[in-house]
C-alpha cells in the first residue's frame, strides 16, 4: 500500500470520496479520541479500537449512497462499511435529521446526532500525513458526542463511558493543563485546584459556548439522572465511582455557568 498507517490510508480514501461528492466529513468516535490525544503529544493507555468512525454532513440519503458507492457493508449494520478491510462507521447528519436531532435508518434504527453539527463547526484540522488532512472533533466536542452515544447504547456497551473518562483525563494533561491554568483559573479555584474536576467544569463551559440551548438542556437532563446513586454512567467510567460522580457534577455545573 504505502508507508502510511492503515488509519491514515483509510481516512485518505474517505477524504477522496468525500471531496468527489463535495461532502464535508468529521472524524469522531475512538478514532477522533486517539488522533486528538496524539496530536497534543499526550501519551496514555487507551481502549484499543480497530475501526474508524466518521460523521458526514449530507443533504439527503442519496448523498450517503454516493459517498459509499461500491463499499462493501460489514454484516447487517446499515452504517458500517469496509474500507481497505477496516470497519468504518459512517453516520450522516444535517439534511437527514429530525427536529429532535435524530436520524432514522431505512431499517428503522434510530440514532441521536445531537452535537454533530457543532462538532463539525468547531473541528480541528489535523495533518496525518503529507497528503492526508482531516477534520477531527475536539476533545470537548467528543465529550458531548460520547454522552449522547452513551445515552443511546449504554445497555449494550460500556465503551462510551470508558472513553468519556479517558477524554477528561487527556484534557487535563499536557498543553491542555497549561490552558486550564491560563484561562480557567476560576474553575480551578471553585474546585479546590483539583485539576481533573476543574477540567470537567471547563469542558462543560466550552460545550455550552458551542451548543444551542436545546442541546445543552438535553445534556443537563442526562447528567441529572446520572448524578444520583447508583449512577450507571459513573459506574461504567472505571476507577472510583464517587470521583466519577464528582466529574459529572462539575461538567453539569460548567454547562450551566453562563445560563
Backbone bond lengths (Angstrom), bond angles and torsions (degrees), N, CA, C in turn:
res aa  C-N    CA-C-N  psi(-1)  N-CA   C-N-CA  omega(-1)  CA-C   N-CA-C  phi
1 X - - - 1.475 - - 1.520 109.02 -
2 X 1.300 120.91 -79.72 1.456 127.87 166.84 1.509 106.44 -173.18
3 X 1.362 117.19 -171.42 1.456 119.08 -174.31 1.528 112.79 -89.50
4 X 1.326 118.97 11.54 1.454 122.01 174.03 1.522 109.87 -72.68
5 X 1.325 116.02 155.51 1.459 118.37 170.93 1.516 108.34 -65.73
6 X 1.318 116.28 157.61 1.464 120.22 179.82 1.525 110.13 -61.71
7 X 1.333 116.99 -37.61 1.466 120.59 177.08 1.525 110.85 -57.91
8 X 1.336 117.14 -45.15 1.459 120.90 -179.79 1.524 111.48 -66.85
9 X 1.318 117.32 -37.36 1.461 121.01 177.81 1.525 110.23 -62.89
10 X 1.320 116.10 -44.08 1.471 120.94 179.23 1.525 110.22 -63.35
11 X 1.334 116.67 -45.35 1.458 119.67 -178.30 1.523 111.83 -69.80
12 X 1.333 118.17 -30.40 1.464 120.14 174.06 1.520 110.10 -64.36
13 X 1.316 117.16 -44.76 1.470 120.98 177.62 1.526 110.87 -59.62
14 X 1.318 116.75 -44.56 1.462 120.54 179.57 1.528 111.00 -66.34
15 X 1.334 117.06 -37.19 1.467 120.95 177.78 1.524 110.95 -62.77
16 X 1.323 116.47 -43.66 1.463 120.63 179.39 1.526 111.06 -64.00
17 X 1.312 115.93 -42.32 1.467 119.63 177.97 1.525 111.20 -63.70
18 X 1.330 115.61 -45.56 1.464 119.68 -178.02 1.522 110.85 -64.69
19 X 1.335 117.18 -40.04 1.464 120.36 178.85 1.523 110.98 -64.26
20 X 1.324 116.85 -40.10 1.466 120.47 179.28 1.522 111.45 -64.27
21 X 1.318 116.54 -29.20 1.463 121.55 179.86 1.531 112.17 -96.75
22 X 1.330 116.64 0.00 1.477 123.51 -174.81 1.530 111.34 50.28
23 X 1.322 114.93 50.39 1.458 121.62 179.67 1.532 109.56 -119.36
24 X 1.327 118.45 118.34 1.469 119.79 176.26 1.523 111.30 -70.88
25 X 1.318 116.10 139.44 1.459 118.80 177.66 1.513 110.20 -135.87
26 X 1.318 114.52 164.68 1.460 123.43 -171.52 1.514 108.88 -138.21
27 X 1.325 117.44 134.07 1.465 120.75 174.71 1.524 107.77 -80.79
28 X 1.324 116.37 128.95 1.463 122.63 -178.97 1.529 108.79 -131.25
29 X 1.322 116.50 -170.35 1.458 121.09 175.29 1.520 113.09 65.78
30 X 1.326 115.33 -157.50 1.458 120.77 -177.40 1.528 111.63 -63.86
31 X 1.338 117.01 -29.26 1.463 119.92 176.83 1.522 110.27 -60.83
32 X 1.336 116.54 -46.61 1.464 120.87 178.82 1.518 110.88 -64.87
33 X 1.322 116.16 -40.80 1.465 120.56 177.49 1.517 110.57 -54.52
34 X 1.336 116.45 -50.98 1.461 121.20 -176.33 1.525 111.39 -65.72
35 X 1.340 117.24 -43.83 1.459 120.32 -178.26 1.524 110.61 -64.57
36 X 1.333 116.82 -45.17 1.466 120.33 -178.71 1.525 111.23 -63.71
37 X 1.304 117.03 -39.87 1.472 120.24 -179.35 1.524 110.65 -70.63
38 X 1.319 117.14 -43.01 1.474 119.94 176.93 1.520 111.33 -62.64
39 X 1.334 116.53 -41.55 1.465 120.71 -177.66 1.519 111.84 -62.97
40 X 1.330 116.87 -28.41 1.459 121.49 178.95 1.523 111.88 -85.73
41 X 1.343 117.25 1.77 1.458 121.07 178.84 1.513 113.97 71.93
42 X 1.328 116.38 23.60 1.463 121.28 -178.20 1.524 108.96 -94.96
43 X 1.319 116.37 131.96 1.456 121.57 177.32 1.526 108.90 -109.07
44 X 1.322 116.17 119.14 1.457 119.63 178.59 1.519 109.40 -156.31
45 X 1.313 115.70 156.72 1.460 121.04 179.99 1.518 108.55 -80.07
46 X 1.333 115.64 127.91 1.459 121.06 -175.50 1.521 110.32 -125.37
47 X 1.330 114.81 157.51 1.457 119.82 172.86 1.522 108.41 -61.37
48 X 1.319 116.30 126.07 1.462 120.43 -177.40 1.520 110.80 -73.31
49 X 1.329 115.15 144.89 1.457 120.24 176.78 1.517 108.80 -139.91
50 X 1.308 117.07 146.46 1.460 121.01 -179.27 1.522 111.51 -113.53
51 X 1.336 117.11 5.40 1.451 119.26 -178.49 1.522 111.02 -116.93
52 X 1.322 115.84 175.34 1.456 123.90 178.88 1.516 107.47 -125.81
53 X 1.334 116.24 141.42 1.462 120.91 -179.36 1.523 109.58 -123.74
54 X 1.334 116.46 130.35 1.456 119.62 173.94 1.527 109.69 -133.18
55 X 1.327 114.73 154.75 1.462 122.07 171.43 1.517 106.56 -117.67
56 X 1.317 117.49 137.23 1.460 121.42 -175.94 1.517 110.08 -126.42
57 X 1.339 115.77 133.25 1.464 121.54 179.45 1.525 108.84 -83.86
58 X 1.317 116.42 117.63 1.466 121.63 -176.08 1.522 110.21 -123.81
59 X 1.325 115.14 160.34 1.471 120.33 173.07 1.520 110.50 -88.14
60 X 1.348 115.98 -30.66 1.464 120.53 -177.79 1.524 108.13 -162.41
61 X 1.318 115.51 178.32 1.463 119.78 -178.30 1.528 112.21 -66.67
62 X 1.338 116.91 -25.02 1.465 119.65 178.57 1.530 110.92 -63.37
63 X 1.332 117.39 -33.15 1.459 120.54 176.80 1.526 110.98 -61.13
64 X 1.318 116.44 -42.09 1.461 119.63 178.36 1.517 110.61 -64.21
65 X 1.318 117.12 -39.95 1.466 120.60 178.02 1.525 110.85 -61.66
66 X 1.336 117.39 -39.60 1.467 120.58 178.54 1.526 110.67 -64.52
67 X 1.335 116.54 -42.56 1.464 120.98 -178.57 1.526 111.60 -63.84
68 X 1.312 116.88 -38.97 1.464 121.08 -172.74 1.528 113.50 -99.45
69 X 1.330 117.23 6.98 1.470 120.34 -178.01 1.526 110.54 -55.38
70 X 1.325 115.33 126.63 1.460 120.77 177.92 1.511 115.24 87.54
71 X 1.330 117.64 -10.13 1.468 119.80 178.83 1.533 109.44 -83.48
72 X 1.325 117.74 130.03 1.467 119.22 176.75 1.531 110.49 -70.97
73 X 1.310 115.89 145.95 1.463 120.34 174.09 1.526 109.62 -83.49
74 X 1.327 115.10 152.89 1.457 119.72 173.11 1.519 108.06 -100.15
75 X 1.305 116.77 115.20 1.457 120.76 178.19 1.521 111.70 64.05
76 X 1.324 115.28 -146.55 1.458 121.08 -175.65 1.526 113.56 -97.75
77 X 1.326 117.11 -4.04 1.467 119.75 -177.34 1.528 110.28 -67.63
78 X 1.328 116.48 130.82 1.458 121.30 -178.42 1.526 111.88 -68.57
79 X 1.332 118.00 -25.04 1.464 120.31 -171.48 1.524 113.54 -108.19
80 X 1.327 118.91 5.50 1.466 120.94 -177.33 1.524 110.43 -111.34
81 X 1.338 114.82 123.53 1.458 122.28 -178.10 1.528 108.84 -123.98
82 X 1.322 116.14 165.43 1.461 121.33 177.18 1.525 108.86 -108.97
83 X 1.340 115.58 125.46 1.465 122.04 176.18 1.522 106.89 -124.13
84 X 1.327 116.97 114.49 1.472 121.88 -174.31 1.536 110.20 53.01
85 X 1.324 115.68 37.34 1.457 121.06 177.81 1.510 115.50 81.02
86 X 1.342 117.38 -3.60 1.464 121.82 -177.89 1.535 109.44 -96.97
87 X 1.338 118.40 130.77 1.464 119.80 176.23 1.532 110.42 -66.00
88 X 1.321 116.21 130.83 1.462 122.21 178.89 1.524 108.46 -126.60
89 X 1.323 115.46 119.95 1.459 120.83 173.70 1.519 108.17 -87.13
90 X 1.322 117.62 121.75 1.457 123.13 -178.48 1.524 108.21 -117.00
91 X 1.333 116.27 115.05 1.461 121.43 -177.42 1.522 109.25 -114.16
92 X 1.330 118.00 119.11 1.463 120.30 177.91 1.527 110.84 -84.25
93 X 1.326 115.86 152.41 1.461 120.10 174.30 1.522 108.17 -146.94
94 X 1.301 117.36 -174.27 1.460 126.98 -179.89 1.527 110.86 78.29
95 X 1.330 119.06 -94.33 1.461 120.69 -172.02 1.512 115.38 -70.59
96 X 1.337 117.72 -14.46 1.467 120.31 -179.00 1.531 111.90 -106.38
97 X 1.349 116.32 7.61 1.466 119.99 -179.60 1.524 112.03 -79.09
98 X 1.321 114.98 149.42 1.456 121.14 167.79 1.527 108.49 -83.43
99 X 1.343 118.51 168.44 1.472 119.78 175.24 1.525 112.86 -59.11
100 X 1.327 117.21 -21.20 1.474 121.49 179.53 1.521 111.95 -87.68
101 X 1.331 117.82 9.22 1.467 123.85 178.17 1.530 111.48 65.01
102 X 1.325 116.48 39.92 1.459 121.21 173.47 1.524 108.10 -122.08
103 X 1.330 115.75 163.74 1.456 121.33 169.93 1.519 108.02 -124.40
104 X 1.316 114.93 150.63 1.466 119.55 177.33 1.529 108.25 -123.26
105 X 1.347 114.99 117.64 1.451 121.15 -178.77 1.528 110.51 -72.39
106 X 1.332 116.43 160.59 1.467 119.11 179.23 1.524 114.06 -56.29
107 X 1.355 117.45 -24.21 1.469 119.56 177.60 1.529 111.48 -87.87
108 X 1.348 116.73 10.42 1.466 124.97 175.93 1.521 113.47 78.85
109 X 1.335 118.05 7.80 1.468 120.98 175.47 1.522 109.21 -75.89
110 X 1.339 116.78 130.26 1.454 121.48 -176.93 1.529 110.45 -104.34
111 X 1.332 116.91 140.64 1.466 122.64 177.88 1.525 109.17 -130.56
112 X 1.310 115.54 143.81 1.458 122.17 174.66 1.534 108.39 -87.22
113 X 1.328 117.37 122.40 1.472 120.63 179.06 1.531 110.80 -116.66
114 X 1.323 116.82 20.11 1.465 119.87 175.61 1.524 109.50 -59.13
115 X 1.315 116.30 135.84 1.461 121.34 179.65 1.517 114.35 92.72
116 X 1.334 118.59 -14.70 1.466 120.05 -178.20 1.526 111.26 -64.64
117 X 1.327 116.74 -45.76 1.460 120.27 -178.87 1.523 110.63 -60.53
118 X 1.321 116.13 -42.79 1.459 120.88 -179.31 1.530 111.27 -70.66
119 X 1.332 116.65 -34.71 1.460 119.92 175.47 1.521 110.80 -64.28
120 X 1.331 116.36 -37.43 1.461 120.07 177.07 1.533 110.56 -64.92
121 X 1.323 116.35 -43.78 1.468 120.75 -177.04 1.525 112.56 -65.35
122 X 1.330 116.59 -29.43 1.470 120.64 -175.90 1.524 112.71 -104.69
123 X 1.332 117.17 9.07 1.469 121.26 -172.10 1.527 112.65 -64.50
124 X 1.325 114.69 152.48 1.469 121.95 173.80 1.522 108.74 -94.64
125 X 1.326 116.39 139.26 1.459 121.27 176.17 1.526 108.03 -91.32
126 X 1.328 116.14 119.39 1.467 121.26 -172.30 1.522 109.96 -120.54
127 X 1.331 116.12 132.41 1.462 121.80 174.65 1.518 108.87 -89.56
128 X 1.323 116.42 115.41 1.462 120.99 176.09 1.529 110.91 -89.90
129 X 1.319 115.55 -24.87 1.471 122.72 177.67 1.519 106.22 -163.51
130 X 1.349 116.13 177.46 1.464 119.70 -177.08 1.525 112.30 -55.85
131 X 1.320 116.73 -36.41 1.466 119.60 -176.12 1.532 112.35 -115.70
132 X 1.318 117.21 18.96 1.467 120.59 179.67 1.528 108.79 -128.98
133 X 1.314 115.93 103.81 1.469 122.08 179.31 1.526 107.55 -126.88
134 X 1.322 116.35 125.04 1.463 120.22 -175.22 1.529 110.73 -133.97
135 X 1.325 115.17 153.42 1.453 121.04 171.76 1.529 108.69 -84.27
136 X 1.322 115.11 132.20 1.470 121.44 -176.35 1.523 108.64 -126.37
137 X 1.311 116.93 134.20 1.464 120.60 177.14 1.522 110.08 -60.38
138 X 1.329 116.93 133.29 1.464 120.75 176.76 1.524 109.64 -66.75
139 X 1.323 116.38 164.30 1.469 119.36 -178.63 1.533 112.27 -61.82
140 X 1.351 120.65 -42.19 1.473 118.36 175.66 1.531 112.50 -60.97
141 X 1.333 117.13 -40.85 1.472 119.78 177.53 1.523 110.35 -64.51
142 X 1.331 116.44 -36.55 1.466 119.23 178.50 1.525 111.44 -64.56
143 X 1.330 117.33 -35.26 1.468 119.83 176.56 1.528 109.64 -60.27
144 X 1.323 116.93 -44.90 1.466 121.17 178.83 1.524 110.51 -59.50
145 X 1.328 116.53 -49.23 1.461 120.63 -178.35 1.527 111.46 -64.84
146 X 1.332 116.72 -37.66 1.462 120.18 179.23 1.526 111.05 -65.81
147 X 1.316 117.10 -39.04 1.469 119.30 179.10 1.525 110.90 -63.52
148 X 1.322 117.09 -43.80 1.463 118.75 179.08 1.527 111.16 -68.93
149 X 1.336 117.18 -38.42 1.467 119.73 176.98 1.522 110.43 -63.08
150 X 1.348 115.88 -41.36 1.458 119.58 177.34 1.530 110.32 -60.16
151 X 1.315 116.44 -42.67 1.459 119.34 178.82 1.513 112.48 -59.73
152 X 1.339 116.74 -33.11 1.468 121.30 -178.79 1.523 112.91 -75.56
153 X 1.347 117.69 -36.46 1.467 117.89 -165.87 1.518 114.76 -136.99
154 X 1.341 118.36 21.42 1.461 118.91 -176.59 1.521 113.23 -67.77
155 X 1.333 116.64 -16.13 1.468 118.82 176.06 1.529 111.78 -76.70
156 X 1.341 116.74 -14.18 1.459 120.82 -176.89 1.527 113.26 -107.68
157 X 1.345 117.58 -25.76 1.471 120.00 -175.14 1.530 110.10 -153.65
158 X 1.321 115.30 152.47 1.474 120.63 175.61 1.519 111.59 -101.59
159 X 1.325 118.03 2.29 1.467 119.53 -170.64 1.524 113.18 -64.05
160 X 1.329 118.53 -33.10 1.464 119.63 -179.38 1.528 110.89 -68.22
161 X 1.324 116.85 -38.80 1.462 120.69 177.91 1.522 110.60 -66.93
162 X 1.333 117.49 -41.70 1.471 121.41 178.42 1.523 110.05 -63.46
163 X 1.325 116.72 -43.29 1.465 120.51 178.68 1.523 111.56 -64.88
164 X 1.328 117.04 -37.27 1.459 120.57 179.01 1.522 110.44 -58.20
165 X 1.319 117.26 -47.00 1.465 120.60 179.19 1.534 110.35 -64.57
166 X 1.336 117.59 -40.12 1.467 120.64 179.93 1.524 111.13 -63.44
167 X 1.332 117.26 -39.06 1.467 121.03 -179.97 1.523 110.08 -66.40
168 X 1.327 117.29 -42.30 1.466 120.07 177.54 1.529 110.67 -63.34
169 X 1.323 116.95 -40.93 1.463 120.35 176.88 1.529 110.96 -60.56
170 X 1.341 116.42 -44.44 1.461 120.35 -178.68 1.521 111.05 -66.11
171 X 1.332 116.98 -37.49 1.460 120.60 -176.23 1.526 111.81 -74.24
172 X 1.306 116.26 -6.99 1.466 119.98 175.48 1.526 111.24 -103.08
173 X 1.331 117.37 15.47 1.460 122.32 -175.21 1.524 111.79 -122.59
174 X 1.318 116.16 164.99 1.459 122.92 172.49 1.517 113.78 54.94
175 X 1.323 116.31 -137.03 1.465 121.11 -178.47 1.522 111.61 -64.78
176 X 1.333 116.94 -25.21 1.471 119.71 177.26 1.529 110.41 -65.53
177 X 1.318 116.58 -35.21 1.462 120.58 177.43 1.529 110.21 -66.72
178 X 1.338 116.62 -40.56 1.462 119.74 176.54 1.521 110.87 -59.42
179 X 1.337 116.38 -43.20 1.468 120.43 -179.94 1.524 111.37 -65.78
180 X 1.326 116.39 -33.42 1.464 120.21 178.13 1.524 109.94 -61.26
181 X 1.330 116.34 -45.55 1.466 120.26 179.88 1.528 111.84 -71.27
182 X 1.327 116.63 -32.49 1.467 119.78 -177.77 1.532 112.38 -76.40
183 X 1.339 116.33 -40.95 1.466 119.64 -168.16 1.527 115.03 -118.10
184 X 1.327 117.88 -8.81 1.472 119.92 -175.54 1.526 110.80 -132.68
185 X 1.317 115.67 38.92 1.458 119.04 -179.70 1.531 111.53 -62.69
186 X 1.350 116.05 -27.50 1.468 118.75 177.93 1.520 110.69 -63.98
187 X 1.333 116.75 -38.55 1.465 120.44 177.84 1.521 110.56 -66.77
188 X 1.314 116.77 -40.88 1.463 120.16 176.82 1.531 110.69 -61.69
189 X 1.310 116.25 -43.77 1.461 120.31 -179.01 1.524 111.20 -63.90
190 X 1.335 116.68 -43.03 1.468 120.64 -179.67 1.518 112.32 -63.03
191 X 1.321 115.98 -28.50 1.466 119.92 -174.99 1.527 111.56 -113.14
192 X 1.352 115.92 32.86 1.469 122.15 172.94 1.528 112.42 53.50
193 X 1.317 116.65 36.35 1.465 123.68 177.59 1.533 112.77 56.80
194 X 1.335 114.97 29.72 1.463 120.76 169.37 1.526 106.24 -81.05
195 X 1.333 115.83 105.98 1.461 121.09 -170.57 1.519 112.15 -59.43
196 X 1.319 118.10 -44.45 1.458 120.22 -175.37 1.529 111.17 -68.65
197 X 1.323 117.56 -42.37 1.460 120.53 179.05 1.526 110.18 -66.47
198 X 1.340 116.87 -41.29 1.468 120.36 177.04 1.525 110.89 -63.38
199 X 1.313 116.69 -35.00 1.469 120.28 176.65 1.523 110.84 -63.21
200 X 1.329 117.26 -41.49 1.466 120.28 177.55 1.524 110.52 -61.07
201 X 1.334 116.56 -41.00 1.466 120.17 177.23 1.524 110.77 -64.07
202 X 1.340 115.74 -40.47 1.472 120.16 177.94 1.524 110.72 -60.94
203 X 1.312 117.32 -44.69 1.462 121.24 178.97 1.531 110.00 -58.66
204 X 1.343 116.10 -42.66 1.459 119.00 178.02 1.514 112.21 -60.49
205 X 1.329 116.91 -44.27 1.463 121.17 178.91 1.524 111.32 -61.90
206 X 1.330 116.41 -45.71 1.464 119.43 -178.05 1.521 111.32 -68.82
207 X 1.322 117.21 -35.83 1.461 119.91 176.91 1.520 110.70 -65.42
208 X 1.329 116.97 -41.74 1.463 120.99 -179.20 1.520 111.28 -62.25
209 X 1.333 116.89 -32.43 1.459 120.66 -179.55 1.522 112.61 -69.66
210 X 1.334 117.37 -26.61 1.465 118.92 -175.34 1.522 113.49 -103.46
211 X 1.337 118.20 -10.84 1.457 121.04 -173.19 1.522 111.78 -104.04
212 X 1.330 117.09 148.52 1.472 119.97 172.07 1.524 110.42 -70.15
213 X 1.334 115.87 160.15 1.461 120.63 -175.33 1.531 112.47 -57.13
214 X 1.316 117.17 -38.60 1.470 119.96 -177.06 1.527 111.08 -64.70
215 X 1.333 117.30 -36.86 1.463 120.53 179.64 1.519 110.75 -72.12
216 X 1.338 116.48 -39.47 1.463 120.01 175.01 1.517 110.26 -60.24
217 X 1.317 116.85 -43.72 1.468 120.96 179.85 1.523 110.83 -61.43
218 X 1.325 117.25 -39.19 1.464 120.56 178.54 1.522 111.10 -65.08
219 X 1.326 116.89 -40.50 1.466 120.43 177.42 1.527 111.02 -65.21
220 X 1.330 116.61 -43.50 1.461 120.08 -179.93 1.529 110.90 -62.99
221 X 1.311 116.91 -37.32 1.461 120.17 177.74 1.521 111.02 -64.72
222 X 1.326 116.80 -43.05 1.466 120.87 178.60 1.526 110.18 -62.79
223 X 1.330 116.45 -45.77 1.464 120.39 -177.50 1.518 111.95 -67.97
224 X 1.328 117.38 -37.05 1.468 120.69 -179.89 1.523 110.28 -61.60
225 X 1.311 116.24 -39.29 1.459 120.20 -179.61 1.517 112.06 -69.53
226 X 1.336 117.67 -21.39 1.455 122.13 -174.52 1.523 114.26 -100.06
227 X 1.332 118.11 -10.57 1.461 119.12 -176.76 1.522 113.30 -81.82
228 X 1.322 116.26 -20.99 1.465 119.52 176.09 1.530 109.07 -81.44
229 X 1.315 115.87 155.65 1.467 119.00 176.74 1.522 109.38 -69.27
230 X 1.345 120.43 148.58 1.464 125.19 2.93 1.527 113.86 -80.88
231 X 1.351 118.71 -16.94 1.454 120.45 176.42 1.519 113.37 64.19
232 X 1.323 116.73 84.66 1.469 121.12 -178.45 1.520 112.02 -59.36
233 X 1.339 117.57 -42.74 1.459 120.66 -178.01 1.523 111.09 -61.64
234 X 1.326 117.82 -48.67 1.464 121.15 179.60 1.524 111.30 -59.20
235 X 1.323 116.62 -38.21 1.467 120.61 -179.54 1.524 111.42 -69.14
236 X 1.337 116.64 -34.84 1.468 120.11 -176.96 1.525 113.33 -80.59
237 X 1.324 118.06 -14.11 1.468 121.40 -176.23 1.529 112.92 -73.72
238 X 1.322 117.32 -15.47 1.457 120.53 -177.98 1.507 111.61 85.78
239 X 1.322 116.42 173.04 1.465 123.34 -178.19 1.534 109.65 63.01
240 X 1.326 117.33 -146.02 1.463 121.84 -174.18 1.526 110.64 -85.68
241 X 1.330 116.35 124.72 1.467 120.77 -175.45 1.522 111.17 -65.00
242 X 1.332 117.54 -41.57 1.465 120.15 -178.90 1.532 110.26 -62.64
243 X 1.324 116.24 -38.37 1.475 119.23 178.75 1.524 110.23 -68.39
244 X 1.305 117.08 -39.68 1.467 119.93 177.24 1.532 110.57 -61.74
245 X 1.324 115.89 -38.68 1.463 119.40 177.88 1.534 110.34 -62.90
246 X 1.332 116.55 -37.73 1.467 120.45 177.13 1.533 110.47 -65.46
247 X 1.321 117.39 -37.49 1.460 120.70 177.65 1.523 110.96 -64.02
248 X 1.319 116.76 -42.79 1.460 120.41 179.50 1.521 111.11 -66.07
249 X 1.327 116.44 -36.92 1.471 120.27 177.54 1.524 110.45 -64.71
250 X 1.337 117.03 -42.84 1.461 120.77 179.26 1.523 111.21 -66.19
251 X 1.322 116.59 -38.63 1.459 121.02 176.65 1.526 110.46 -60.96
252 X 1.309 115.76 -44.04 1.461 121.13 178.00 1.521 111.39 -62.67
253 X 1.324 117.02 -43.68 1.466 120.99 178.01 1.523 111.16 -61.86
254 X 1.336 116.13 -39.85 1.461 119.46 178.35 1.508 111.91 -63.46
255 X 1.327 116.67 -39.61 1.462 120.38 178.48 1.528 112.28 -61.31
256 X 1.333 115.79 -28.24 1.460 120.68 -176.63 1.531 112.74 -98.62
257 X 1.336 117.87 1.15 1.461 121.84 -169.38 1.520 113.43 -55.15
258 X 1.318 118.35 -42.42 1.467 121.48 -175.70 1.523 112.02 -109.69
259 X 1.336 116.33 20.37 1.462 119.27 -177.06 1.526 110.05 -112.88
